[in-house]
Amino acid sequence: MAEKYSVDIIHPPYKNQFWEVGQRSRQLSQWLSKADDLDQNSNERKAILAAVETAATALFPFLKGSPRQTNSKLPPLARLRSSFEKGSRGIVIPVGGGDESVRYASHLVVSLRQIFGCHLPIQIVYAGESDLSKNNRDTISALDGTKDIEFLDVLTIFDDSTLRLEKGGWAIKPFAALASRFEQVILLDADVVFLQTPETLFGQRPYIENGAYLFHDRLLWQHAFRDRHDWWEDQIKKPSPAMSKSLVWTKDYAEECDSGVVVVDKARPEVLVGLLHIAWQNTYDVREEVTYKITYGDKESWWLGFELAGSGYEFEAHYGSMVGWAPTNEDGDAEDQVCSFVIAHLDGDENLIWYNGGLLKNKLAEPQEYAVPKFWMVNGTWEKGATKQEMSCMVGAEVRRLTGEQQSILRRSIEVATRVDEVLGLG
């Protein structure tokens, strides 16, 4: 059946092509799964894989490889898959675009090693010398606890002509996950803060069952983005059961995904192909015409790619929580709101696991002010600050206090971050 696959190139305008790319992606993952079940030397397997390569490179031209990558005779998708080390697990952190990203990534990697004793290998991924200079790479490598950090230039893996990743910002993220040698990837934004060791993520039920584990954004702006929802409904022509759990899909809220942490198993063909769809959404022409115009950055491309490509995926159980500070009464008890500048997330046991935004109280307004949050709230109502410099609050649910252990983790993480700042000349 492989010869019946359409190899027509996907042309602009791209807005109405997401479903079509998804349908072709579903066929690709079916062929890959079938080929993986066949004898290594069977003619049927060779024929299927040949068709896969033809179709995949027509659909995802960036797979053809970087001009710098000339050391393999394998065809493009096979070359990429062969670069994944079987059974390997690791952390991937895209870093680039300036000193702030280097600073936050340094806080993160040193805290993972020193506070959590995390032994997972870590790759820092960047897009060329102008994105993350050798001087900055050497600075990170010289920090206490980072001697084993690996660096990967994504432009040595993919042809950048359709990507333009050196100045692409968020767009590098799915390509970083694809390019990594790790078969199972925890992809992190540089400003993520953990309250548990990240290894915990691999043990979460949604990841074990689906191979793709995502986290929710805040529930905000109900009924405010009709054009966005009309487009989703047009392109998601046959929604999966996962969509029935989505309050963005069923209740018309604005944003589904906080992509600060994404966990994927590239050994599963459907997850790998879903990741290719996500990457396609972040190619230059597609993101400039559609992805970053209709939605905000890369965030919604993650679930949408898995959804359209037919991959299993699952979100955390709750929409974005709040960790921060609460006004207190005369008895010192917290009142009915928690406020901060970040979004927090829970594991399957209803415990805080990570939040975004870094250890600074407000990185946009006070770049030297660290503070340990004391309270958190889940399933409340968000009251969004008018600007990014103003606190947001959550109200209407139980105000919970961070445990002594959680506060200790954050205090020690801040101590580590302060020492890193001194080394970076920011102290």
Secondary structure, DSSP 8 states (H G I E B T S, - for coil): -GGGS------S--TTTHHHHHHHHHHHHHHHHHHHTS-TT-HHHHHHHHHHHHHHHHH-GGGG--TT--S--S-HHHHHHHTSEEEEEEEEEE--SSHHHHHHHHHHHHHHHHTS---S-EEEEESSTTTS-HHHHHHHHTSTT-TT-EEEEGGGTS-GGGT--TT-GGGHHHHHHHHSSEEEEEEE-TT-EESS-GGGGGGSHHHHHHSEEE-B-----TT--HHHHHHHHHH-SS--GGGGG-HHHHH--S--B-TTEEEEETTSHHHHHHHHHHHHHTSHHHIIIIIHHHSSTTHHHHHHHHHHHT---EE-SSS-BEEEB--B-TTS-B-SEEEES--EEE-TTS-EEEESS-SBS-TTT-TT-B----EEESS-EEE--SSTTS-EEEESS--EE--HHHHHHHHHHHHHHHHHHHHTT--
